[in-house]
Protein backbone atom coordinates (compact mmCIF):
# COMPACT_ATOMS: atom_id res chain seq x y z
CA UNK A 1 0.00 0.00 0.00
CA UNK A 2 1.32 3.42 -0.95
CA UNK A 3 1.38 6.46 1.32
CA UNK A 4 -2.15 7.80 1.45
CA UNK A 5 -3.01 11.44 1.99
CA UNK A 6 -5.64 12.25 4.57
CA UNK A 7 -8.60 14.11 3.14
CA UNK A 8 -11.25 16.08 4.98
CA UNK A 9 -14.77 15.74 3.64
CA UNK A 10 -16.12 19.17 2.71
CA UNK A 11 -17.14 19.07 -0.96
CA UNK A 12 -20.59 18.20 -2.26
CA UNK A 13 -18.98 15.99 -4.90
CA UNK A 14 -15.98 14.09 -3.59
CA UNK A 15 -13.19 12.60 -5.70
CA UNK A 16 -10.81 10.22 -3.93
CA UNK A 17 -7.36 9.43 -5.31
CA UNK A 18 -4.66 7.96 -3.01
CA UNK A 19 -6.58 9.19 0.02
CA UNK A 20 -7.42 7.95 3.49
CA UNK A 21 -10.65 9.24 5.01
CA UNK A 22 -10.74 9.30 8.80
CA UNK A 23 -14.15 8.92 10.39
CA UNK A 24 -16.22 8.44 7.26
CA UNK A 25 -18.25 10.30 4.64
CA UNK A 26 -21.55 11.47 6.09
CA UNK A 27 -23.73 14.50 5.24
CA UNK A 28 -23.62 17.44 7.63
CA UNK A 29 -26.13 19.63 5.80
CA UNK A 30 -29.03 19.32 3.36
CA UNK A 31 -26.97 19.97 0.22
CA UNK A 32 -24.65 17.06 1.03
CA UNK A 33 -27.48 14.53 0.80
CA UNK A 34 -26.95 14.60 -2.98
CA UNK A 35 -23.19 14.05 -2.70
CA UNK A 36 -21.51 11.91 -5.36
CA UNK A 37 -18.41 9.98 -4.30
CA UNK A 38 -16.01 8.82 -7.00
CA UNK A 39 -12.97 6.63 -6.27
CA UNK A 40 -10.26 7.08 -8.93
CA UNK A 41 -7.20 5.77 -7.05
CA UNK A 42 -6.16 3.74 -4.02
CA UNK A 43 -8.45 4.68 -1.13
CA UNK A 44 -9.23 3.67 2.46
CA UNK A 45 -12.37 4.94 4.20
CA UNK A 46 -12.19 4.17 7.91
CA UNK A 47 -15.84 4.92 8.65
CA UNK A 48 -19.25 4.71 6.97
CA UNK A 49 -20.32 6.22 3.66
CA UNK A 50 -23.64 7.88 2.83
CA UNK A 51 -23.84 9.11 -0.75
CA UNK A 52 -26.33 9.74 -3.50
CA UNK A 53 -24.05 7.73 -5.79
CA UNK A 54 -20.80 5.85 -5.18
CA UNK A 55 -18.74 5.09 -8.29
CA UNK A 56 -15.52 3.08 -8.17
CA UNK A 57 -13.21 3.68 -11.14
CA UNK A 58 -10.00 2.24 -9.67
CA UNK A 59 -8.75 -0.13 -6.97
CA UNK A 60 -7.69 -0.99 -4.34
CA UNK A 61 -10.48 0.30 -2.12
CA UNK A 62 -11.33 -0.62 1.46
CA UNK A 63 -14.37 0.73 3.29
CA UNK A 64 -14.39 -0.21 6.98
CA UNK A 65 -17.84 1.15 7.81
CA UNK A 66 -21.34 0.57 6.48
CA UNK A 67 -22.33 1.96 3.07
CA UNK A 68 -25.66 3.34 1.84
CA UNK A 69 -26.45 5.03 -1.48
CA UNK A 70 -29.68 6.58 -2.68
CA UNK A 71 -29.12 5.93 -6.39
CA UNK A 72 -26.34 3.46 -7.05
CA UNK A 73 -23.16 1.77 -5.97
CA UNK A 74 -21.32 1.02 -9.21
CA UNK A 75 -17.94 -0.54 -9.98
CA UNK A 76 -16.68 0.18 -13.49
CA UNK A 77 -16.18 -2.83 -15.77
CA UNK A 78 -12.47 -2.07 -16.31
CA UNK A 79 -11.50 -1.93 -12.61
CA UNK A 80 -8.60 -4.25 -11.71
CA UNK A 81 -7.68 -5.05 -8.09
CA UNK A 82 -9.32 -5.60 -4.71
CA UNK A 83 -12.45 -3.83 -3.46
CA UNK A 84 -13.42 -4.64 0.14
CA UNK A 85 -16.54 -3.59 2.07
CA UNK A 86 -16.12 -4.60 5.73
CA UNK A 87 -19.68 -3.88 6.90
CA UNK A 88 -23.22 -4.00 5.50
CA UNK A 89 -23.98 -2.37 2.15
CA UNK A 90 -27.38 -1.03 1.10
CA UNK A 91 -28.90 1.02 -1.69
CA UNK A 92 -32.36 2.40 -2.37
CA UNK A 93 -31.75 1.56 -6.02
CA UNK A 94 -28.89 -0.71 -7.19
CA UNK A 95 -25.57 -2.34 -6.40
CA UNK A 96 -23.72 -3.26 -9.58
CA UNK A 97 -20.35 -4.75 -10.51
CA UNK A 98 -19.62 -6.59 -13.77
CA UNK A 99 -15.84 -6.19 -13.48
CA UNK A 100 -14.32 -9.62 -14.17
CA UNK A 101 -10.83 -8.61 -13.02
CA UNK A 102 -11.97 -6.89 -9.83
CA UNK A 103 -11.99 -9.03 -6.68
CA UNK A 104 -14.99 -7.56 -4.89
CA UNK A 105 -15.68 -8.71 -1.33
CA UNK A 106 -18.66 -7.89 0.89
CA UNK A 107 -18.02 -8.98 4.48
CA UNK A 108 -21.68 -8.64 5.48
CA UNK A 109 -25.16 -8.42 3.93
CA UNK A 110 -26.07 -6.55 0.75
CA UNK A 111 -29.57 -5.07 0.43
CA UNK A 112 -30.79 -3.20 -2.66
CA UNK A 113 -33.71 -3.07 -5.07
CA UNK A 114 -31.50 -4.43 -7.85
CA UNK A 115 -28.26 -6.40 -7.35
CA UNK A 116 -25.89 -7.41 -10.15
CA UNK A 117 -22.62 -9.02 -9.10
CA UNK A 118 -19.73 -10.62 -10.96
CA UNK A 119 -16.58 -12.23 -9.51
CA UNK A 120 -17.81 -11.30 -6.04
CA UNK A 121 -17.54 -12.91 -2.60
CA UNK A 122 -20.33 -12.22 -0.07
CA UNK A 123 -19.92 -13.34 3.55
CA UNK A 124 -23.52 -12.57 4.42
CA UNK A 125 -26.76 -12.72 2.43
CA UNK A 126 -28.26 -10.86 -0.51
CA UNK A 127 -31.68 -9.19 -0.29
CA UNK A 128 -33.26 -7.59 -3.34
CA UNK A 129 -36.09 -7.55 -5.87
CA UNK A 130 -34.01 -8.60 -8.88
CA UNK A 131 -30.67 -10.36 -8.37
CA UNK A 132 -28.18 -11.37 -11.08
CA UNK A 133 -25.06 -13.35 -10.14
CA UNK A 134 -22.21 -14.62 -12.30
CA UNK A 135 -19.06 -16.29 -11.00
CA UNK A 136 -19.95 -15.42 -7.39
CA UNK A 137 -19.74 -16.99 -3.93
CA UNK A 138 -22.46 -16.17 -1.39
CA UNK A 139 -22.01 -17.88 1.99
CA UNK A 140 -25.47 -16.93 3.23
CA UNK A 141 -28.76 -16.96 1.36
CA UNK A 142 -29.96 -15.21 -1.79
CA UNK A 143 -33.45 -13.81 -1.20
CA UNK A 144 -35.06 -12.22 -4.26
CA UNK A 145 -38.65 -10.97 -4.17
CA UNK A 146 -39.04 -11.02 -7.98
CA UNK A 147 -36.33 -12.90 -9.86
CA UNK A 148 -32.92 -14.56 -9.53
CA UNK A 149 -30.41 -15.47 -12.23
CA UNK A 150 -27.26 -17.37 -11.22
CA UNK A 151 -24.49 -18.68 -13.45
CA UNK A 152 -21.42 -20.59 -12.20
CA UNK A 153 -21.88 -19.75 -8.52
CA UNK A 154 -21.57 -21.17 -5.01
CA UNK A 155 -24.58 -20.16 -2.90
CA UNK A 156 -25.68 -20.97 0.63
CA UNK A 157 -29.32 -21.32 -0.43
CA UNK A 158 -31.88 -19.26 -2.34
CA UNK A 159 -35.59 -18.49 -2.52
CA UNK A 160 -37.31 -16.48 -5.24
CA UNK A 161 -40.57 -16.50 -7.22
CA UNK A 162 -38.68 -16.90 -10.51
CA UNK A 163 -35.26 -18.59 -10.76
CA UNK A 164 -33.02 -19.16 -13.78
CA UNK A 165 -29.79 -21.17 -13.48
CA UNK A 166 -26.94 -21.66 -15.92
CA UNK A 167 -23.58 -23.43 -15.74
CA UNK A 168 -22.57 -25.21 -12.52
CA UNK A 169 -24.21 -24.00 -9.31
CA UNK A 170 -23.12 -25.42 -5.94
CA UNK A 171 -25.12 -25.11 -2.72
CA UNK A 172 -23.77 -25.08 0.82
CA UNK A 173 -27.13 -26.17 2.29
CA UNK A 174 -29.30 -29.13 1.28
CA UNK A 175 -32.36 -27.29 -0.13
CA UNK A 176 -33.45 -24.31 -2.24
CA UNK A 177 -36.91 -22.94 -3.05
CA UNK A 178 -38.78 -21.17 -5.84
CA UNK A 179 -42.43 -20.31 -6.48
CA UNK A 180 -42.27 -21.27 -10.16
CA UNK A 181 -40.26 -24.21 -11.48
CA UNK A 182 -36.58 -23.39 -11.89
CA UNK A 183 -35.62 -22.60 -15.48
CA UNK A 184 -32.32 -24.09 -16.59
CA UNK A 185 -30.24 -24.81 -19.70
CA UNK A 186 -28.90 -28.10 -21.05
CA UNK A 187 -25.52 -27.36 -19.45
CA UNK A 188 -26.89 -26.52 -15.98
CA UNK A 189 -25.82 -28.77 -13.11
CA UNK A 190 -26.87 -28.22 -9.49
CA UNK A 191 -24.89 -29.74 -6.61
CA UNK A 192 -25.13 -29.65 -2.81
CA UNK A 193 -21.88 -29.41 -0.84
CA UNK A 194 -23.70 -29.99 2.47
CA UNK A 195 -21.87 -33.32 2.96
CA UNK A 196 -18.59 -32.34 1.32
CA UNK A 197 -15.47 -32.41 3.51
CA UNK A 198 -14.66 -28.73 3.13
CA UNK A 199 -12.47 -28.72 6.24
CA UNK A 200 -10.01 -31.24 4.78
CA UNK A 201 -10.01 -29.51 1.42
CA UNK A 202 -9.26 -26.19 3.14
CA UNK A 203 -6.27 -27.83 4.84
CA UNK A 204 -5.16 -29.39 1.51
CA UNK A 205 -5.68 -32.89 2.90
CA UNK A 206 -7.54 -35.93 1.57
CA UNK A 207 -11.32 -35.86 1.88
CA UNK A 208 -13.15 -38.26 4.16
CA UNK A 209 -14.35 -41.39 2.37
CA UNK A 210 -17.86 -40.67 3.71
CA UNK A 211 -18.01 -37.17 2.22
CA UNK A 212 -18.75 -35.71 -1.17
CA UNK A 213 -21.02 -33.49 -3.22
CA UNK A 214 -24.50 -34.63 -4.27
CA UNK A 215 -26.13 -33.71 -7.56
CA UNK A 216 -29.68 -32.37 -7.52
CA UNK A 217 -31.64 -33.37 -10.60
CA UNK A 218 -33.68 -30.29 -11.51
CA UNK A 219 -36.16 -32.45 -13.45
CA UNK A 220 -36.83 -35.22 -10.91
CA UNK A 221 -35.87 -33.74 -7.52
CA UNK A 222 -38.65 -31.15 -7.62
CA UNK A 223 -40.88 -31.44 -4.54
CA UNK A 224 -44.02 -29.39 -4.01
CA UNK A 225 -43.84 -27.91 -0.50
CA UNK A 226 -46.49 -26.01 1.43
CA UNK A 227 -45.35 -23.60 4.13
CA UNK A 228 -47.86 -22.58 6.79
CA UNK A 229 -47.75 -19.55 9.07
CA UNK A 230 -50.94 -19.33 11.10
CA UNK A 231 -53.78 -19.08 8.59
CA UNK A 232 -51.49 -18.21 5.68
CA UNK A 233 -50.17 -20.89 3.33
CA UNK A 234 -47.67 -20.70 0.51
CA UNK A 235 -46.77 -23.39 -2.01
CA UNK A 236 -43.20 -23.62 -3.26
CA UNK A 237 -41.06 -25.84 -5.41
CA UNK A 238 -38.29 -27.35 -3.28
CA UNK A 239 -35.12 -28.82 -4.76
CA UNK A 240 -33.34 -30.85 -2.13
CA UNK A 241 -30.92 -33.72 -1.50
CA UNK A 242 -32.67 -34.72 1.73
CA UNK A 243 -34.49 -37.59 0.03
CA UNK A 244 -31.22 -38.94 -1.35
CA UNK A 245 -29.35 -38.99 1.95
CA UNK A 246 -31.13 -41.92 3.55
CA UNK A 247 -28.16 -42.78 5.75
CA UNK A 248 -26.94 -39.24 6.40
CA UNK A 249 -27.06 -39.85 10.17
CA UNK A 250 -24.34 -42.48 9.73
CA UNK A 251 -21.91 -39.72 8.80
CA UNK A 252 -20.15 -37.72 11.50
CA UNK A 253 -20.41 -34.34 9.77
CA UNK A 254 -18.77 -32.55 12.73
CA UNK A 255 -15.39 -33.89 11.69
CA UNK A 256 -15.80 -32.20 8.30
CA UNK A 257 -15.59 -28.83 10.15
CA UNK A 258 -17.93 -27.30 7.57
CA UNK A 259 -19.99 -25.46 10.18
CA UNK A 260 -16.90 -23.89 11.74
CA UNK A 261 -15.55 -22.87 8.33
CA UNK A 262 -18.84 -21.35 7.14
CA UNK A 263 -19.45 -19.58 10.45
CA UNK A 264 -16.00 -17.98 10.29
CA UNK A 265 -16.73 -16.91 6.72
CA UNK A 266 -20.14 -15.47 7.63
CA UNK A 267 -18.93 -13.54 10.68
CA UNK A 268 -15.99 -12.12 8.74
CA UNK A 269 -14.66 -8.93 10.29
CA UNK A 270 -16.91 -9.33 13.36
CA UNK A 271 -14.62 -12.00 14.80
CA UNK A 272 -12.48 -10.68 17.63
CA UNK A 273 -9.62 -13.07 16.85
CA UNK A 274 -8.35 -15.21 14.00
CA UNK A 275 -9.19 -18.91 14.23
CA UNK A 276 -7.76 -21.87 12.36
CA UNK A 277 -8.82 -25.40 11.37
CA UNK A 278 -5.66 -27.01 12.67
CA UNK A 279 -2.57 -27.65 10.57
CA UNK A 280 -2.55 -28.08 6.82
CA UNK A 281 -0.61 -30.56 4.69
CA UNK A 282 2.53 -28.44 5.12
CA UNK A 283 2.27 -28.42 8.92
CA UNK A 284 1.23 -24.75 9.04
CA UNK A 285 -1.94 -23.40 10.71
CA UNK A 286 -4.90 -23.25 8.33
CA UNK A 287 -6.01 -19.81 9.49
CA UNK A 288 -9.54 -18.61 8.75
CA UNK A 289 -9.29 -15.14 7.22
CA UNK A 290 -11.71 -13.60 4.74
CA UNK A 291 -8.95 -13.45 2.13
CA UNK A 292 -8.04 -17.14 2.46
CA UNK A 293 -11.67 -18.29 2.65
CA UNK A 294 -12.47 -16.25 -0.46
CA UNK A 295 -9.56 -17.81 -2.34
CA UNK A 296 -10.60 -21.31 -1.19
CA UNK A 297 -14.18 -21.07 -2.44
CA UNK A 298 -13.13 -19.50 -5.72
CA UNK A 299 -10.65 -22.35 -6.22
CA UNK A 300 -13.64 -24.72 -5.89
CA UNK A 301 -15.72 -22.55 -8.20
CA UNK A 302 -13.00 -22.44 -10.87
CA UNK A 303 -12.21 -26.15 -10.59
CA UNK A 304 -8.74 -25.73 -9.09
CA UNK A 305 -9.97 -27.74 -6.07
CA UNK A 306 -12.03 -30.78 -6.99
CA UNK A 307 -14.79 -32.03 -4.66
CA UNK A 308 -15.44 -35.74 -5.07
CA UNK A 309 -18.93 -37.18 -5.50
CA UNK A 310 -20.57 -38.80 -2.47
CA UNK A 311 -20.53 -42.60 -2.56
CA UNK A 312 -24.18 -43.64 -2.49
CA UNK A 313 -23.56 -47.09 -1.00
CA UNK A 314 -23.92 -47.97 2.69
CA UNK A 315 -24.21 -51.01 4.91
CA UNK A 316 -27.76 -52.20 5.77
CA UNK A 317 -26.43 -53.80 8.94
CA UNK A 318 -24.82 -50.55 10.06
CA UNK A 319 -28.00 -48.64 9.25
CA UNK A 320 -30.11 -51.13 11.25
CA UNK A 321 -27.93 -50.65 14.32
CA UNK A 322 -28.70 -46.93 14.32
CA UNK A 323 -32.48 -47.46 14.34
N, C-alpha and C positions, 0 to 999 in steps of 0.2 A: 504494500500500500504506500502510495506517495504521500508527501506532506500536504495535508489539507488545510485550507484557509478557513478560519471561522467566519461565518456570515451572520449578520443580524437581520432578522426578518422585518422589513419595513415596507417594501414595495407591494403594490397591488398584484402585479405579475412578477413572479420570482423565477429567475434563471440560475440554476445551480451547476457549477463547473469546478471540480476539484475543491469542493467545500465540505465543511462539517457544520451542522446546525445543532447548536446546543439547545436543549429544551423542547424544540418542536416547532411546527408551523401551524399556528392557530390564529383565527381572526380576532382582532381587538376592536374593530369598528365595523359599521354596516358595509362600507365599501369593500372590505376585505373578504366578505362572504363570496364574492365572485372572483376570487384570486385564482389564477392559473399558475401551476407549478410545472416547470419544464426542467428535466435533468439532462444535461448535455455532456457531462463528464463525471469522473469518479466522485461519489457523494456518500456521506453518512449523515443520517438524520437521527439524533439520539432520543427524540420524543415523538409524539403523534403528529399526524398531518390531517388538516381539514382543508380541502380545496374544491373549487368548482370543477376543475379538471387537472389531472396529474398525467403528464406525458413523459415517458422515459425514452430518450433518444440515444443514450450511451450507458455503458456499465463499466465497472461495478457500482452497485447501489445497495445500501443496507438501511432499512428503516426499522428502528428498534421499538417504536410505539405503534399504536393502532392507526389505521388509515380509513378516511371516509371521503368520498367525492360525490358531488351532486350530479355531475354529468358523466364522467368517464375516467377510468384508470386505463391507460393505453400504453403498451410497450411496442415500439416500432419494430417492423419485421426484420430490419437489418441489424438489430442490436446483438452484439457478441459479448459474452461474459456472464457474470453472476448477478442476479437480482434477488435480494432476500428481504422478506417482510416477516418480522419476528412476532408480530401480534395480529389480531383480527383485522380483516380488510372488508370494507363494505362500500357499496355505491347505490345511489338512488336510480342509476341507469345501468351502466355496464362496466365489466372488468374484462379486458381483452388483451391477449398476447398470442400472436401467431409466429413468433420469432423462433425458428428451429435451432439456432445456434446460441440462444440465450437460456441459461440454466436458471429458470425462475422457481423460487421456493417460497411457499406460504407456510409458516409455522403454526398457523391456527386456522379458524374457519374463514370462508369467503362467502359473502352474502350480497347478491346483486340481482337486479331484474333480469339481466342477460349476462351470461358468463361464457367466454370462449377462451380456452386454454390450449397451449401446445408446448410440449417438452417441459411440463410443469410438475412439481412435487408439492402435494398438499398434505400437511400433517393432520389437519382437522377434516371438516366436512364442507360440502358445497351446497348452498341454498339459493335457488333462483327459479325464475319462470322457464327460461329457455337456456339449456346448458349444452355446450359443444366441447368435446374433449378429444384430443388426438395426441398419442404418445405421452400420456400422463399417468401419474401415480397418485391416487387419493386414498390415504389410509382410513379415513372415516367413510361416511356415506355420501352419496350423491342424491339430493332430493330436489327434483324438478317438478314444478306445479303444472307445466304444460308439455314440455318435450325434452328428451335427452338423446344426444347422438354421441357415441363413443367408438373410437377406432384405435386398436392397438394400445390398450390401457390395462392397468392394474387398479381395481377399485375395491373398497371395503364391501359395500353393497350399494344398491340403488333402488329407488322407487319413483315412478313417473307415469302419467297417463299414457304417453306415447314414447316408445323407446326404439331406437334404431342402432344396431351394432354392426361393426365391420372389422375385419382382421381378427387378431387373437385378443380376447378379453379375459383377464384372470380376476377372480374374486377372492378376497381374504376371508369372507364369511360364507356359510353354506347356501344362503338363499337370496334371491332378488325378486322384485315385484313390479308389475306394470298393470295398468287398467286394461289397455288393449294388448293383443298378442305382440310380442317383440318382433319387429321387422329385422331381417338379417340377409346377408348375401351368401353366395355359394362358398365363399372363402372364410366365412365367420366361424370361429370356434370359441366356445365358452368353457372355461375351466374354473374349478374351485381349488384354492390352495389351503383350505381350512385344515386339511390333514397332511400338508407338506411339512417337512422337517426344516423349517426356515432357520432355526437356531444353528443347526449343523452347517447349513449352507453359508450362513453369515460368518461362521468360524473357519470356512474353507475345509470342512471335514466331510466324511462320507455320511450320506443320509441314512436314517434308520430304515431297516428293511420293512417296517410296518407303515412307513409314511409314503406320501406321494400325492400328486394332483389328480383330481377326478374330473372327467369331462361331463358337462351338462349338455344333453341333447335338446336343442331348442325346439325340435319337432315333437319328441315323445315325452320329455320331462316337464311338460306344461301342466300344472295342477291348478284347478279353479279353487280359490280360497275365499272364504267369507269372513271378514273382520267385523266384530260387533262391539259397539261402545254404547251401553245403555240401550236406547231404542233405535239407535242408528246402526245401519249395516252397510258394508261396502264390499263388493266383489272384486277380486283381483286375480290376475294370472301370476302364479308363483313358479319360479324355476329354481329347483333345489336339488341337492345331492343327498338329502336326508334319507330318501327312500332307497338309495343305493348302498348306504353305509349300514347294513344290517348288523354287523359286528363291530361297530365303532367303539363300543364300550370295552372291547378287548384291548384297545390301544391306549397306552399311557401317554396322552397328548402333552402332559406337563413337561415331559423330558424333551419335547421339541422346542420348548422355550418361546413358542410363537407369541403367547400372550404377553410375556415380558418384553419381547422385541417390539410388538405393535403398540404397547402402552408407552414405551419410551419414545417411539416415533410420534405418537399422538400428543404427548405432553410437550415434546420439543423443548423450547426455551423456558418452560415453566419449571423444569426439574432444577432442584437446588444443587445437585451434584451430578457428575458423570458416572454412569454405571457401565458395566461390561457383562458379557455372556461367558466369561471364563477366558481361557487361552485358546488361540487359534492354532492352525496347523504349524505355524512357525514358532510357537511357544510364547507369543506376545498377547497381551490383553486385547480381546475383541470389544473395544469400547463402543458405546452406543451414543454417537453424536449424530445430529441431523445430517451433516455432510456425508458421513459414512453410510448411514441408513439410506439416504437418497441414492448414493452410488450403487448400493447393494440392490435395491429394487429396480433401478434402471438397468443393471446388468441382467436381471431376470427378464425384464421387458424386452431387451434387445437380444436376448438369447446367449449372452456371454456366460451366464450361469444357467445350467439346465436342471429343471426339476423333473424327477422321474415320475412315471405314472404309478398310481397305487395298485398294488397287487390285489386283485379281487377275491383271491382264494383264502379260506380260513378253515380251521378244524372244527367239525361239528361237536366233537367230544369236549373241546375247550369251551365252545359256546355254551354247551349244556351245563357245564360246571358253574357258569356265571349266572344261571337262571335261578 
